[in-house]
Amino acid sequence: MTGPAGENPAGLVRLLAAGGDLREPSAVMNGAGRVARRGVLSLAGVGIVAVVLGVSAGPIACFPPPLAPNPCNVQIVTLRIYADEMINPNENEQTRPVAIRLYQLTTDTKLLNARYDDLLLKDKEILGDQLLKVDEFDIFPNDLSEVKFERIPEATILAGVAFFHTPVGQAYKTFYEFPPMPDTPEACGAPGGGGGKADEKVPQGFPETAFFVRGRKLDNGAEFDPSMFPNATKFTRLNLPKASAERASQQKYSAPGAAK
């Protein structure tokens, strides 16, 4: 079988393999495919060989398969802390602010067994490798503090410790178990996805919870709820830093509808 100009493809291949030059009109003889002359391969010949043999003239590029999208690994927690008008009373039963520390922990065993003075003076030493992050800030009487922070994925427990002037038993500690990290785009990226009052065992991107301060007690909602703190109208917003263990800056806002 010959091409449009009468060339024999098999002879063409043999010509190029032997070093023939396609620029010579007598390079390929019709029918027999015998090489008539030898010369330098032209660049055009290289391209034709590649086409005839069905191979690429250059190295074959290998592309990895596209990676499956990873689920989001960020969880932004909103903690609201409601303070009564009487918190951290002194010897004369006068109200005053109280320092709160929030601990992100791998587990709560060491903090459960820790003593007040040890947590106050050497918490990092006492909590050891169970401690991933600690933040500290002040809570004032009748405050409603909205605290936002990014959970460390390895943390399972958020512990709150209120350093009352005269603590009573273990009432200065409270705990919140983080829900699972988001594992779907819906839980991760949708506004409010997985937040609110959703099942705590459901993966969530924006979980919400609350602590309550009254007298010498810090509670996680087991005894108190927001309806019991009608005067907590001084709104404080705190965005905790990703860096560990530093006192967060506080910005004061008027709560919507609150008296000025």
FILO-929814 format. One record per residue (C-alpha): y negated, z, x. Coordinates in steps of 0.02 Angstrom, whole numbers, padded with zeros to 5 digits, always signed. Example, Ala and Ser with C-alpha at 12.3 -4.5 7.8 and 13.67 -1.06 7.14 Angstrom:
FILO-929814
+00225+00390+00615 +00053+00357+00684 
//
This chain:
FILO-929814
+00000+00000+00000 -00171-00049+00069 -00347+00012+00034 -00494-00087-00034 -00531-00167+00135 -00350-00206+00171 -00322-00059+00288 -00155+00027+00290 -00182+00218+00265 -00029+00262+00370 -00091+00152+00510 -00262+00231+00494 -00189+00402+00521 -00089+00346+00671 -00244+00263+00742 -00348+00419+00732 -00210+00530+00798 -00194+00414+00948 -00379+00418+00986 -00433+00254+00905 -00612+00214+00863 -00649+00165+00683 -00808+00080+00739 -00702-00064+00810 -00665-00189+00671 -00497-00235+00748 -00440-00055+00767 -00312-00067+00625 -00204-00219+00595 -00159-00263+00417 +00019-00222+00364 +00099-00168+00530 -00025-00025+00561 -00017-00054+00751 -00156+00019+00859 -00249-00122+00945 -00373-00027+01050 -00404+00152+01104 -00572+00236+01108 -00666+00394+01072 -00640+00471+00901 -00795+00461+00797 -00855+00605+00691 -00825+00496+00538 -00643+00482+00590 -00623+00671+00592 -00684+00681+00414 -00566+00543+00355 -00416+00625+00438 -00458+00786+00350 -00465+00696+00183 -00305+00596+00212 -00206+00746+00272 -00279+00857+00138 -00338+00994+00257 -00505+01069+00299 -00593+01019+00459 -00651+01198+00486 -00571+01371+00468 -00517+01420+00294 -00629+01556+00220 -00540+01702+00137 -00634+01800+00005 -00573+01971-00053 -00546+01994-00239 -00693+02072-00332 -00688+02261-00339 -00666+02345-00507 -00823+02442-00558 -00812+02625-00510 -00848+02757-00643 -01009+02852-00623 -00993+03008-00517 -01157+03093-00566 -01176+03232-00692 -01350+03296-00738 -01345+03469-00816 -01479+03543-00929 -01480+03733-00936 -01600+03820-01054 -01636+04002-01018 -01709+04104-01161 -01798+04266-01114 -01835+04409-01233 -02002+04498-01233 -01913+04648-01155 -01822+04599-00995 -01786+04692-00833 -01870+04853-00891 -01928+04977-00760 -01916+05167-00766 -02052+05170-00898 -01964+05037-01003 -02099+04910-00965 -02049+04728-00963 -02064+04623-00806 -01998+04462-00728 -01823+04449-00656 -01755+04341-00516 -01612+04226-00568 -01491+04141-00450 -01383+03995-00502 -01225+03968-00401 -01119+03811-00403 -00944+03869-00359 -00773+03793-00331 -00702+03943-00423 -00769+04111-00483 -00647+04238-00409 -00757+04301-00267 -00913+04315-00375 -00817+04407-00511 -00766+04539-00384 -00931+04545-00289 -01043+04697-00300 -01225+04689-00349 -01294+04743-00180 -01182+04621-00086 -01241+04475-00192 -01421+04529-00172 -01415+04546+00017 -01275+04434+00083 -01214+04319-00055 -01171+04174+00061 -01061+04284+00168 -00974+04361+00016 -00944+04198-00077 -00892+04101+00078 -00813+03932+00051 -00818+03950-00139 -01007+03929-00133 -01072+03751-00138 -01255+03777-00186 -01374+03915-00238 -01547+03905-00316 -01665+04048-00357 -01815+04061-00473 -01904+04190-00581 -01892+04212-00769 -02037+04292-00864 -02039+04382-01032 -02040+04263-01181 -02003+04115-01069 -01901+03964-01120 -01851+03884-00956 -01771+03712-00952 -01678+03692-00789 -01612+03521-00738 -01501+03491-00588 -01367+03377-00521 -01195+03454-00519 -01097+03447-00357 -00937+03355-00407 -00824+03482-00320 -00902+03626-00418 -00809+03689-00571 -00913+03843-00614 -01098+03877-00637 -01129+04063-00615 -01291+04150-00659 -01343+04315-00581 -01496+04413-00639 -01560+04539-00514 -01618+04675-00634 -01703+04828-00563 -01568+04940-00635 -01414+04835-00676 -01284+04896-00799 -01102+04862-00759 -01066+04676-00743 -01196+04624-00873 -01304+04545-00739 -01175+04404-00714 -01127+04260-00827 -01029+04098-00808 -01020+03921-00874 -00874+03803-00842 -00931+03626-00806 -00854+03490-00915 -00760+03350-00826 -00862+03225-00728 -00898+03062-00822 -00759+02935-00801 -00821+02792-00910 -00984+02692-00913 -01016+02759-01088 -01009+02941-01031 -01107+02904-00874 -01249+02788-00914 -01288+02797-01099 -01441+02905-01141 -01375+03073-01195 -01197+03012-01173 -01073+03155-01180 -01210+03284-01198 -01259+03408-01331 -01120+03503-01417 -00979+03386-01369 -00808+03455-01330 -00821+03540-01161 -00658+03458-01106 -00728+03283-01134 -00804+03195-00982 -00994+03205-00994 -01140+03133-00901 -01274+03248-00973 -01201+03416-01027 -01314+03551-01098 -01291+03739-01106 -01394+03898-01120 -01411+04071-01044 -01501+04218-01126 -01593+04365-01048 -01621+04523-01148 -01652+04697-01078 -01532+04714-00931 -01408+04583-00989 -01381+04400-00944 -01275+04310-01074 -01198+04135-01087 -01205+04127-01277 -01057+04241-01311 -01174+04367-01393 -01342+04282-01411 -01408+04117-01477 -01580+04032-01481 -01620+04095-01656 -01626+04272-01586 -01771+04226-01470 -01911+04165-01584 -02047+04218-01463 -01978+04120-01315 -02117+03991-01325 -02188+03987-01148 -02103+03828-01089 -02058+03812-00905 -01977+03655-00835 -01882+03666-00671 -01803+03520-00580 -01692+03596-00448 -01686+03508-00280 -01528+03429-00213 -01552+03526-00052 -01470+03696-00063 -01541+03869-00072 -01726+03856-00096 -01841+03927-00227 -01883+03791-00352 -02063+03753-00392 -02111+03792-00570 -02223+03694-00686 -02291+03771-00844 -02302+03674-01007 -02344+03723-01182 -02195+03707-01296 -02222+03582-01437 -02303+03674-01581 -02319+03835-01483 -02474+03941-01503 -02595+03929-01358 
//
